[in-house]
Amino acid sequence: MARDHLHADDHPQALAVLKTLFAGRADAASAIGYEPSGHGVWVDWDRLERSWLSSTERAAVVVPRGVAAAERHGGWPPRLGRVLADAVGAL
């Protein structure tokens, strides 16, 4: 099982999405790859994307995965930042 640890200081935006997605059901979410820690969360992206979440929730898991990658590398490339924000905002 490949898991990533998203630290609260390094991945605030990705964690905000995940926290909202799993609000009130963190116990059930631990069985599918979302495990809060004292400093963030352990995430198994592949398990989450194949889980019992609804199809739109599974699609929403892709967003914080991309955000976490961007946060690790200092943000989106300038040519993509605005268009990504607009696309997510439009939905």
Residue frames as a rotation matrix with the C-alpha (Angstrom) as fourth column:
MET 1
0.583 0.813 0.000 0.00
0.813 -0.583 0.000 0.00
0.000 0.000 -1.000 0.00
ALA 2
-0.548 -0.739 0.391 1.53
0.743 -0.645 -0.177 3.32
0.383 0.194 0.903 -1.10
ARG 3
0.575 0.724 -0.380 0.51
0.818 -0.513 0.261 6.18
-0.006 -0.461 -0.887 1.15
ASP 4
-0.288 -0.581 0.762 1.41
0.416 -0.792 -0.447 9.85
0.863 0.188 0.469 1.24
HIS 5
-0.028 0.270 -0.963 1.53
0.961 -0.258 -0.100 11.93
-0.275 -0.928 -0.252 4.38
LEU 6
0.040 0.130 0.991 0.15
0.498 -0.862 0.093 15.40
0.866 0.490 -0.099 3.83
HIS 7
-0.530 -0.330 -0.781 1.51
0.847 -0.255 -0.467 17.63
-0.045 -0.909 0.415 6.57
ALA 8
0.463 0.837 -0.293 -0.77
0.835 -0.522 -0.171 20.47
-0.296 -0.165 -0.941 7.68
ASP 9
0.214 -0.449 -0.868 1.94
0.020 -0.886 0.463 23.11
-0.977 -0.117 -0.181 7.16
ASP 10
-0.748 -0.661 -0.063 2.85
-0.096 0.014 0.995 21.91
-0.657 0.751 -0.074 3.67
HIS 11
-0.878 0.452 0.158 -0.55
0.346 0.370 0.862 20.99
0.331 0.812 -0.481 2.20
PRO 12
-0.791 0.574 -0.213 -3.22
-0.040 -0.396 -0.917 23.30
-0.611 -0.717 0.336 3.66
GLN 13
-0.336 0.703 -0.627 -5.39
-0.923 -0.377 0.072 23.51
-0.185 0.603 0.776 0.54
ALA 14
-0.464 0.125 -0.877 -5.40
-0.363 0.877 0.316 19.79
0.808 0.465 -0.361 -0.21
LEU 15
-0.906 0.091 -0.414 -6.20
0.398 0.515 -0.759 19.06
0.144 -0.853 -0.502 3.43
ALA 16
-0.692 0.696 -0.193 -9.08
-0.483 -0.644 -0.594 21.55
-0.538 -0.317 0.781 3.42
VAL 17
-0.196 0.620 -0.760 -10.73
-0.894 0.205 0.398 19.69
0.403 0.757 0.515 0.54
LEU 18
-0.515 -0.063 -0.855 -10.18
0.033 0.995 -0.093 16.26
0.856 -0.076 -0.511 2.11
LYS 19
-0.978 0.150 -0.148 -11.36
0.144 -0.035 -0.989 17.41
-0.153 -0.988 0.013 5.53
THR 20
-0.430 0.865 -0.259 -14.60
-0.821 -0.494 -0.285 18.70
-0.375 0.090 0.923 4.01
LEU 21
-0.212 0.311 -0.927 -15.08
-0.696 0.618 0.366 15.54
0.686 0.722 0.086 1.95
PHE 22
-0.370 -0.034 -0.929 -14.72
0.318 0.935 -0.160 13.30
0.873 -0.354 -0.335 5.00
ALA 23
-0.734 0.166 0.659 -16.40
-0.605 -0.600 -0.523 15.52
0.309 -0.783 0.541 7.61
GLY 24
0.064 0.814 0.578 -18.46
-0.972 0.181 -0.147 13.34
-0.224 -0.552 0.803 9.91
ARG 25
0.956 0.294 -0.020 -17.25
-0.291 0.931 -0.220 10.06
-0.046 0.216 0.975 8.46
ALA 26
0.161 -0.986 -0.052 -13.53
-0.950 -0.140 -0.280 9.91
0.268 0.094 -0.959 9.23
ASP 27
-0.113 -0.181 0.977 -13.93
-0.622 0.780 0.073 6.52
-0.775 -0.599 -0.201 10.95
ALA 28
0.700 0.425 0.574 -15.36
0.171 0.680 -0.713 4.92
-0.693 0.597 0.404 7.81
ALA 29
0.885 -0.370 -0.284 -12.85
-0.437 -0.443 -0.783 6.78
0.163 0.817 -0.553 5.65
SER 30
0.061 -0.919 0.389 -9.89
-0.894 0.123 0.431 5.17
-0.444 -0.374 -0.814 7.42
ALA 31
0.178 0.083 0.981 -10.93
0.062 0.993 -0.096 1.86
-0.982 0.078 0.171 5.89
ILE 32
0.798 0.184 0.575 -10.59
0.558 0.139 -0.818 3.29
-0.230 0.973 0.008 2.37
GLY 33
0.103 -0.916 0.388 -7.32
0.945 -0.033 -0.326 5.21
0.312 0.400 0.862 2.72
TYR 34
0.103 -0.035 0.994 -7.90
-0.083 -0.996 -0.026 8.43
0.991 -0.080 -0.106 4.67
GLU 35
0.426 -0.035 -0.904 -6.27
0.820 0.437 0.369 8.44
0.383 -0.899 0.215 8.11
PRO 36
0.732 -0.138 0.667 -5.82
-0.247 -0.966 0.071 11.69
0.635 -0.217 -0.741 10.04
SER 37
0.040 -0.777 -0.628 -2.59
0.822 0.382 -0.422 11.99
0.568 -0.500 0.654 12.01
GLY 38
0.303 0.028 -0.952 -1.47
0.825 -0.508 0.248 14.44
-0.477 -0.861 -0.178 14.64
HIS 39
-0.344 -0.568 -0.748 0.08
0.088 -0.812 0.577 16.67
-0.935 0.133 0.329 11.98
GLY 40
-0.559 0.189 -0.807 -2.02
-0.811 -0.325 0.486 16.13
-0.170 0.927 0.335 8.86
VAL 41
0.551 0.764 0.334 -3.33
-0.613 0.643 -0.459 13.00
-0.566 0.048 0.823 7.17
TRP 42
-0.695 -0.606 0.388 -2.15
-0.188 0.673 0.716 9.75
-0.695 0.424 -0.581 5.61
VAL 43
0.340 0.812 -0.475 -3.74
-0.710 -0.109 -0.696 9.24
-0.616 0.574 0.539 2.20
ASP 44
-0.603 -0.354 0.715 -3.83
0.259 0.760 0.596 6.25
-0.754 0.544 -0.367 -0.10
TRP 45
-0.446 0.404 -0.799 -5.01
-0.707 -0.706 0.038 7.99
-0.548 0.582 0.601 -3.27
ASP 46
-0.783 0.105 -0.613 -5.53
-0.445 0.594 0.670 4.81
0.434 0.798 -0.418 -5.27
ARG 47
-0.787 0.518 -0.336 -7.74
0.617 0.687 -0.385 3.23
0.031 -0.510 -0.859 -2.60
LEU 48
-0.473 0.622 -0.625 -9.77
0.053 -0.687 -0.724 6.41
-0.880 -0.376 0.292 -2.27
GLU 49
-0.497 0.232 -0.836 -10.32
-0.822 -0.434 0.368 6.58
-0.278 0.870 0.407 -6.02
ARG 50
-0.655 0.259 -0.710 -11.59
-0.249 0.813 0.526 2.96
0.713 0.521 -0.469 -6.07
SER 51
-0.989 0.150 -0.014 -13.68
0.050 0.241 -0.969 3.19
-0.142 -0.959 -0.246 -2.89
TRP 52
-0.348 0.937 -0.019 -17.35
0.934 0.344 -0.096 3.27
-0.083 -0.051 -0.995 -1.97
LEU 53
-0.554 0.138 -0.821 -17.46
0.061 -0.977 -0.205 7.03
-0.830 -0.163 0.533 -2.41
SER 54
0.613 0.783 0.110 -19.97
0.243 -0.055 -0.968 8.29
-0.752 0.620 -0.224 -4.95
SER 55
0.316 -0.496 0.809 -18.67
0.949 0.155 -0.276 8.86
0.011 0.855 0.519 -8.47
THR 56
0.648 -0.072 0.758 -18.59
0.146 -0.965 -0.216 12.62
0.747 0.251 -0.615 -7.96
GLU 57
0.878 -0.377 0.295 -16.80
-0.397 -0.227 0.889 12.23
-0.268 -0.898 -0.349 -4.62
ARG 58
0.452 -0.748 0.486 -14.21
0.630 0.653 0.420 9.93
-0.632 0.117 0.766 -6.22
ALA 59
0.384 -0.275 0.882 -13.73
0.755 -0.456 -0.471 12.56
0.531 0.847 0.033 -8.91
ALA 60
0.861 -0.014 0.508 -13.33
-0.235 -0.897 0.374 15.17
0.451 -0.442 -0.776 -6.16
VAL 61
0.768 -0.634 0.088 -10.48
0.231 0.403 0.885 13.08
-0.597 -0.660 0.456 -4.66
VAL 62
0.308 -0.656 0.689 -8.48
0.942 0.108 -0.319 13.80
0.135 0.747 0.651 -7.81
VAL 63
0.684 0.015 0.730 -8.57
0.123 -0.988 -0.095 17.54
0.720 0.155 -0.677 -7.05
PRO 64
0.843 -0.410 0.348 -6.73
-0.501 -0.366 0.784 17.46
-0.194 -0.836 -0.514 -3.69
ARG 65
0.560 -0.689 0.460 -4.30
0.600 0.720 0.348 14.91
-0.571 0.081 0.817 -5.14
GLY 66
0.315 -0.402 0.860 -3.35
0.799 -0.377 -0.469 17.44
0.512 0.835 0.203 -7.82
VAL 67
0.786 0.017 0.617 -3.35
-0.227 -0.922 0.314 20.29
0.575 -0.387 -0.721 -5.32
ALA 68
0.847 -0.501 0.177 -1.02
-0.026 0.293 0.956 18.33
-0.531 -0.814 0.235 -3.01
ALA 69
0.318 -0.746 0.586 1.39
0.929 0.368 -0.035 17.76
-0.189 0.555 0.810 -5.91
ALA 70
0.381 -0.127 0.916 1.32
0.431 -0.852 -0.298 21.46
0.818 0.508 -0.270 -6.76
GLU 71
0.931 -0.021 0.366 1.83
-0.319 -0.537 0.781 22.41
0.180 -0.843 -0.506 -3.10
ARG 72
0.675 -0.721 0.155 4.88
0.471 0.583 0.662 20.14
-0.568 -0.374 0.733 -2.95
HIS 73
-0.088 -0.729 0.678 6.40
0.993 -0.015 0.113 21.97
-0.073 0.684 0.726 -5.92
GLY 74
-0.745 -0.310 -0.591 5.55
0.414 -0.909 -0.045 25.55
-0.523 -0.279 0.806 -5.02
GLY 75
-0.052 0.841 -0.539 2.30
-0.306 -0.527 -0.793 25.94
-0.951 0.123 0.285 -6.93
TRP 76
0.616 0.381 0.689 0.95
0.524 0.455 -0.720 25.56
-0.588 0.805 0.081 -10.44
PRO 77
-0.563 -0.699 0.442 2.93
0.799 -0.323 0.506 26.64
-0.211 0.638 0.740 -13.47
PRO 78
-0.682 0.277 -0.677 1.89
-0.071 -0.946 -0.315 30.26
-0.728 -0.166 0.665 -14.20
ARG 79
-0.808 0.364 -0.462 0.19
-0.544 -0.162 0.823 29.37
0.225 0.917 0.329 -17.49
LEU 80
-0.540 0.593 -0.598 -2.12
0.313 0.800 0.511 26.87
0.781 0.089 -0.618 -15.69
GLY 81
-0.918 0.071 -0.390 -3.01
0.382 -0.105 -0.918 28.52
-0.106 -0.992 0.069 -12.39
ARG 82
-0.675 0.684 -0.276 -5.84
-0.599 -0.727 -0.336 30.78
-0.431 -0.062 0.900 -13.51
VAL 83
-0.309 0.581 -0.753 -7.43
-0.749 0.340 0.569 28.29
0.586 0.740 0.330 -15.91
LEU 84
-0.641 0.056 -0.765 -7.43
0.363 0.901 -0.238 25.56
0.676 -0.431 -0.598 -13.23
ALA 85
-0.891 0.318 -0.324 -9.00
0.194 -0.378 -0.905 27.90
-0.411 -0.869 0.275 -10.68
ASP 86
-0.526 0.718 -0.455 -11.61
-0.835 -0.538 0.116 28.97
-0.162 0.441 0.883 -13.22
ALA 87
-0.424 0.345 -0.837 -12.44
-0.362 0.783 0.506 25.35
0.830 0.518 -0.207 -14.18
VAL 88
-0.727 0.143 -0.672 -12.92
0.605 0.596 -0.528 24.26
0.325 -0.790 -0.519 -10.56
GLY 89
-0.852 0.385 -0.355 -14.82
-0.055 -0.739 -0.671 27.44
-0.521 -0.552 0.651 -9.73
ALA 90
-0.574 0.639 -0.512 -17.19
-0.790 -0.267 0.552 26.94
0.216 0.722 0.658 -12.64
LEU 91
-0.501 0.373 -0.781 -18.24
0.129 0.925 0.359 23.54
0.856 0.079 -0.511 -11.36
